[in-house]
Amino acid sequence: MNDSVKKLTLAFCAAIAGTAVFAQQPAQQGDPKLTEFYEPVPKIVTPGATPSDAPSDAIILFDGKNLDQWRSGKSADTTQPALWTVADGAITVKKGTGSIETKQRFMDYQLHIEWKIPTNITGSGQARGNSGVFLASTGPGDVGYELQVLDCYNNTTYVNGQTASIYKQAIPLANACKKPGEWQVYDVIWTAPRFNDDGSLKSPARVTAFHNGVLVQNNTEVKGVTMYIGTPYYKKHGASPIKLQDHGDPSEPISFRNIWVRPL
């Protein structure tokens, strides 16, 4: 077969193939309005002036003034007040007083929280500004699902326990830590677990998180409550408080500010 015939043959085959692909596409006929919908109409939400500012439908959990939205998370007694320090528009961990948790309970939500490691932080590994955001607190003590807070700017530790990990479960996609003394941001989407009537797991919890604008958890499936020793597990619960951890390590305590949540 000479070159001319080869070229004609290839062109013919390409044309046939193109026709076959075209024939597989559905015919676009009829009224385009059949695929246009006008309800339900999304609600109007006025965004904040900056990404850190709460939108109009958010619940303000801390506005820099008081701990009215929080209580002690140290015991089952829900009347105990939160004992952390409020000064200069921030909450600072008061070591030895225990974790604090929201008075309100939540299922699925969007959370914004800012935190800062002290400039004069000491220690290394896990003993360097250790705290945590428990995305759902499932009981007294520190039982729940922990998004790790830690100084990992030039500080090495086990990767499933570093900043922005789901502690002892999911390694973050990136280390986006700022230097100690600088405010940092978590923006979190939390989908709570669901349970069957008999207490068995129907669907696991999931979390998407951004640290300083960097995606660090991408629709991560949570394996169960956070465990320091042993494997995670699920126990049936419903709407739960959000908890901030008093880790009790010897390094300087960390601070939080500008905390708001949007129930979904």
Long-range contacts (C-beta under 8 A, 24 or more apart in sequence): 51-187, 52-112, 52-114, 52-185, 52-258, 54-112, 54-260, 55-262, 57-262, 58-112, 58-260, 58-261, 58-262, 59-104, 59-260, 59-261, 59-262, 59-263, 60-259, 60-260, 61-102, 61-242, 61-259, 61-260, 61-261, 62-91, 62-256, 62-257, 62-258, 62-259, 64-89, 64-90, 64-257, 64-258, 67-91, 67-100, 69-102, 69-103, 69-104, 70-100, 70-101, 70-102, 70-103, 71-100, 71-101, 71-102, 71-103, 72-97, 72-98, 72-99, 72-100, 72-101, 73-98, 73-99, 73-100, 73-101, 73-137, 73-140, 73-142, 73-241, 73-243, 73-244, 74-98, 74-99, 74-140, 74-141, 75-140, 76-139, 76-140, 78-103, 84-246, 89-257, 90-116, 90-255, 90-256, 90-257, 91-244, 91-255, 91-256, 91-257, 92-253, 92-254, 92-255, 92-256, 93-131, 93-244, 93-246, 93-247, 93-253, 93-254, 93-255, 94-246, 94-253, 95-246, 95-248, 95-253, 96-246, 96-248, 97-246, 98-246, 99-134, 99-142, 99-243, 99-244, 99-245, 99-246, 100-243, 100-244, 100-246, 101-134, 101-137, 101-241, 101-242, 101-243, 101-244, 102-241, 102-242, 102-243, 103-241, 104-241, 105-238, 105-239, 105-240, 105-241, 106-136, 106-190, 106-192, 106-239, 106-240, 106-241, 106-242, 106-261, 106-263, 107-192, 107-238, 107-239, 107-263, 107-264, 108-190, 108-191, 108-192, 108-263, 108-264, 109-189, 109-190, 109-261, 109-262, 109-263, 109-264, 110-187, 110-188, 110-189, 110-190, 110-261, 110-262, 110-264, 111-135, 111-186, 111-187, 111-188, 111-190, 111-242, 111-259, 111-260, 111-261, 111-262, 112-185, 112-186, 112-187, 112-188, 112-258, 112-259, 112-260, 112-261, 113-185, 113-186, 113-188, 113-256, 113-258, 113-259, 114-183, 114-184, 114-185, 114-186, 114-256, 114-257, 114-258, 114-259, 115-149, 115-183, 115-184, 115-186, 115-254, 115-255, 115-256, 115-257, 116-181, 116-182, 116-183, 116-184, 116-254, 116-255, 116-256, 116-257, 117-151, 117-153, 117-180, 117-181, 117-184, 117-254, 118-180, 118-181, 118-252, 118-253, 118-254, 118-255, 119-180, 119-181, 120-180, 120-252, 121-151, 121-180, 121-251, 121-252, 122-250, 122-251, 122-252, 123-249, 123-250, 123-251, 124-155, 124-156, 125-155, 125-156, 125-157, 126-150, 126-157, 126-161, 126-249, 127-249, 127-250, 127-251, 128-155, 128-249, 128-251, 129-180, 129-251, 129-252, 129-254, 130-245, 130-247, 130-249, 130-251, 131-244, 131-245, 131-246, 131-247, 131-254, 132-167, 132-226, 132-244, 132-245, 132-247, 133-186, 133-188, 133-242, 133-243, 133-244, 133-245, 134-226, 134-242, 134-243, 134-244, 134-245, 135-188, 135-190, 135-205, 135-207, 135-242, 136-190, 136-192, 136-205, 136-237, 136-240, 136-241, 136-242, 137-240, 137-241, 137-242, 137-243, 138-225, 138-235, 138-237, 138-240, 142-226, 142-243, 142-245, 143-225, 143-226, 144-225, 144-226, 144-240, 144-243, 145-205, 145-207, 145-222, 145-225, 145-226, 146-226, 146-245, 147-186, 147-188, 147-207, 147-209, 147-217, 149-245, 149-254, 151-177, 151-180, 152-177, 153-177, 153-178, 153-179, 153-180, 163-211, 164-209, 164-211, 164-216, 164-217, 166-207, 166-217, 166-220, 166-222, 166-226, 167-226, 168-226, 168-227, 168-228, 168-232, 169-222, 169-223, 169-226, 169-232, 170-217, 170-220, 170-222, 172-211, 172-216, 172-217, 173-214, 173-215, 173-216, 173-217, 173-218, 174-211, 174-214, 174-215, 174-216, 176-211, 176-212, 176-213, 176-214, 176-216, 177-211, 177-212, 178-212, 183-257, 184-211, 184-212, 185-210, 185-211, 185-212, 185-213, 186-210, 186-211, 189-264, 192-239, 192-240, 193-222, 193-234, 193-237, 195-234, 195-236, 195-237, 199-235, 199-236, 201-234, 204-234
